[in-house]
Amino acid sequence: MQQIPLLEPGGYYHIYNRGNNREDIFHESRNYDYFLTSFFKHLGQTVELFAYCLLKNHFHLLVRIKHIERINIKPNTQQQFSNFFNSYAKAINKAYERTGSLFQKRFSRKAITSEEYLIKLICYIHCNPEIHGFVEDYKQYPHSSYRAIVTDSTSRIPSGEMLNLFGGLKAFEEQHHYYMKERNFFGVDEEPV
């Protein structure tokens, strides 16, 4: 059995899950917005969101756990994630008069251990809508961090740091194009839709 990594300060993690029985977890545009708003409400003090893609029946998040300056505070990030997902599930269940588990299981996570893997994962997350046939061009998908990064919008994504990781905007766009064209995501795709 694979051991679940602890969410350690300074660590990067791929967080992902899908709907129970592969059902939709996002039903309309406002659900995507609420998911992100709720993420920052529950996790904004302890987690940085670097990349995301929210699809109808699953999601991918790339996060970095913040270092907390105050010695007396050691947040239980695992519990904060659980609270976030439970809060979202309760809101969806109430809004759509449904009962039962919204998500297939507890959220999955994978520690990112190399810069090469980090770059490939970012591309995979952003290309996901095209990989799974939700859109013809991942660059146009509205519920991913790709457009916020390339347009340097005022989102909460650290665009400058992300672009520096790739070596600038042009390299960021080229790497995405390369990985999408070659479908070279070996080792990244955690779970099928």
C-alpha positions as CSV (number, residue, x, y, z in Angstrom):
1,M,0.0,0.0,0.0
2,Q,1.3,3.4,-1.0
3,Q,2.1,5.7,1.9
4,I,0.4,9.1,1.9
5,P,2.9,11.9,2.1
6,L,2.6,14.4,5.0
7,L,2.0,18.0,4.0
8,E,5.3,19.5,5.1
9,P,6.1,23.3,5.1
10,G,8.0,24.3,2.0
11,G,6.8,21.2,0.1
12,Y,5.0,21.2,-3.3
13,Y,2.1,18.8,-3.7
14,H,-0.2,17.6,-6.4
15,I,-3.7,17.4,-4.9
16,Y,-6.4,15.7,-6.9
17,N,-9.7,14.0,-6.7
18,R,-12.8,13.2,-8.7
19,G,-16.5,12.9,-8.2
20,N,-18.0,9.8,-6.5
21,N,-18.9,7.3,-9.3
22,R,-17.2,9.8,-11.6
23,E,-20.2,12.1,-11.2
24,D,-19.8,15.9,-11.8
25,I,-18.6,18.0,-8.9
26,F,-19.1,21.2,-10.8
27,H,-22.5,21.8,-12.3
28,E,-22.3,25.5,-13.4
29,S,-19.9,28.4,-13.6
30,R,-20.6,29.6,-10.1
31,N,-19.5,26.3,-8.6
32,Y,-15.9,26.8,-10.0
33,D,-15.8,30.2,-8.5
34,Y,-17.1,29.0,-5.2
35,F,-14.5,26.2,-5.1
36,L,-11.6,28.7,-5.5
37,T,-13.1,31.2,-3.1
38,S,-13.6,28.4,-0.5
39,F,-10.1,27.2,-1.1
40,F,-8.6,30.6,-0.2
41,K,-11.0,30.9,2.8
42,H,-9.9,27.6,4.3
43,L,-6.3,27.4,3.1
44,G,-5.1,30.8,2.1
45,Q,-3.1,31.4,5.3
46,T,-1.1,28.2,5.1
47,V,-1.1,27.1,1.4
48,E,-0.1,28.8,-1.8
49,L,-1.9,27.8,-5.0
50,F,0.5,27.6,-7.9
51,A,-1.6,25.9,-10.6
52,Y,-5.1,24.5,-10.9
53,C,-7.5,23.0,-13.3
54,L,-11.1,22.4,-12.4
55,L,-13.1,20.0,-14.7
56,K,-16.7,18.9,-14.5
57,N,-15.9,15.7,-12.7
58,H,-12.4,16.1,-11.2
59,F,-9.8,18.7,-10.3
60,H,-6.0,19.1,-10.0
61,L,-4.2,21.5,-7.7
62,L,-0.5,22.3,-7.3
63,V,0.2,23.8,-3.9
64,R,3.1,24.7,-1.8
65,I,2.7,24.6,2.0
66,K,3.8,27.9,3.6
67,H,6.3,28.2,6.3
68,I,4.6,29.7,9.3
69,E,6.6,32.4,11.0
70,R,5.0,32.2,14.5
71,I,6.6,29.4,16.4
72,N,3.5,28.7,18.5
73,I,1.4,27.9,15.4
74,K,1.6,24.6,13.7
75,P,-1.5,24.3,11.5
76,N,-2.9,20.9,10.7
77,T,-2.9,21.4,6.9
78,Q,-4.4,17.9,6.4
79,Q,-7.4,18.9,8.5
80,Q,-7.7,22.3,6.7
81,F,-7.9,20.5,3.4
82,S,-10.5,18.1,4.8
83,N,-12.5,21.1,6.1
84,F,-12.3,22.7,2.7
85,F,-13.5,19.7,0.8
86,N,-16.3,18.9,3.3
87,S,-17.5,22.5,3.1
88,Y,-17.6,22.4,-0.7
89,A,-19.4,19.1,-0.7
90,K,-22.0,20.3,1.8
91,A,-22.6,23.5,-0.3
92,I,-23.1,21.4,-3.5
93,N,-25.3,18.9,-1.7
94,K,-27.5,21.7,-0.4
95,A,-27.6,23.7,-3.7
96,Y,-28.5,20.6,-5.8
97,E,-30.6,18.7,-3.2
98,R,-28.4,15.7,-3.2
99,T,-27.1,13.5,-0.5
100,G,-24.1,11.3,0.1
101,S,-20.4,11.7,-0.7
102,L,-19.6,14.2,-3.5
103,F,-16.0,13.0,-3.8
104,Q,-14.8,9.5,-4.7
105,K,-12.6,9.2,-1.6
106,R,-10.3,11.3,0.5
107,F,-8.2,13.6,-1.6
108,S,-5.1,12.2,-3.2
109,R,-1.7,13.9,-3.0
110,K,1.7,13.4,-4.4
111,A,4.8,15.1,-3.1
112,I,6.8,16.9,-5.9
113,T,10.5,15.9,-5.5
114,S,12.2,17.5,-8.5
115,E,12.0,20.6,-10.6
116,E,11.7,18.6,-13.8
117,Y,8.6,16.8,-12.4
118,L,7.2,20.2,-11.1
119,I,7.4,21.7,-14.6
120,K,5.9,18.6,-16.3
121,L,3.1,18.6,-13.7
122,I,2.2,22.2,-14.3
123,C,2.0,21.5,-18.0
124,Y,-0.1,18.4,-17.4
125,I,-2.5,20.3,-15.1
126,H,-3.0,23.1,-17.6
127,C,-3.3,20.7,-20.6
128,N,-5.9,18.5,-18.8
129,P,-9.0,20.0,-20.4
130,E,-7.7,19.1,-23.9
131,I,-6.2,15.8,-22.9
132,H,-9.7,14.7,-21.6
133,G,-11.6,16.2,-24.5
134,F,-13.4,19.0,-22.6
135,V,-12.0,21.6,-25.1
136,E,-10.1,21.7,-28.3
137,D,-7.5,24.1,-26.9
138,Y,-6.3,24.0,-23.3
139,K,-5.3,27.7,-23.6
140,Q,-8.9,28.8,-23.8
141,Y,-10.3,26.7,-20.9
142,P,-11.7,29.2,-18.4
143,H,-11.3,27.1,-15.2
144,S,-7.5,26.7,-15.1
145,S,-4.7,28.9,-14.0
146,Y,-3.1,29.0,-17.4
147,R,-4.7,32.2,-18.7
148,A,-4.1,34.0,-15.3
149,I,-0.4,33.2,-15.6
150,V,0.1,34.2,-19.3
151,T,-1.9,37.4,-18.9
152,D,-0.4,38.3,-15.5
153,S,-3.9,38.9,-14.2
154,T,-4.5,39.9,-10.6
155,S,-5.2,36.3,-9.5
156,R,-3.8,34.8,-6.4
157,I,-1.4,32.6,-8.5
158,P,2.2,33.7,-8.1
159,S,2.6,34.3,-11.8
160,G,6.1,35.8,-11.7
161,E,7.5,33.0,-9.6
162,M,5.8,30.5,-12.0
163,L,7.3,32.1,-15.1
164,N,10.7,32.3,-13.5
165,L,10.6,28.6,-12.9
166,F,10.2,28.0,-16.7
167,G,12.6,30.8,-17.7
168,G,10.0,33.3,-18.8
169,L,6.7,33.6,-20.6
170,K,7.9,32.3,-24.0
171,A,9.5,29.2,-22.4
172,F,6.3,28.7,-20.3
173,E,4.2,28.6,-23.5
174,E,6.7,26.5,-25.4
175,Q,6.9,23.8,-22.7
176,H,3.1,23.5,-22.6
177,H,3.0,23.2,-26.3
178,Y,5.7,20.6,-26.3
179,Y,4.1,18.4,-23.7
180,M,0.7,18.7,-25.2
181,K,2.0,17.9,-28.7
182,E,4.1,14.9,-27.6
183,R,1.6,13.8,-24.9
184,N,4.8,13.3,-22.8
185,F,3.2,13.2,-19.4
186,F,4.6,9.8,-18.4
187,G,4.6,9.5,-14.6
188,V,2.2,12.4,-14.0
189,D,-1.2,11.2,-14.8
190,E,-2.4,10.0,-11.5
191,E,-6.0,8.8,-12.2
192,P,-8.1,8.5,-15.3
193,V,-11.3,10.6,-15.5
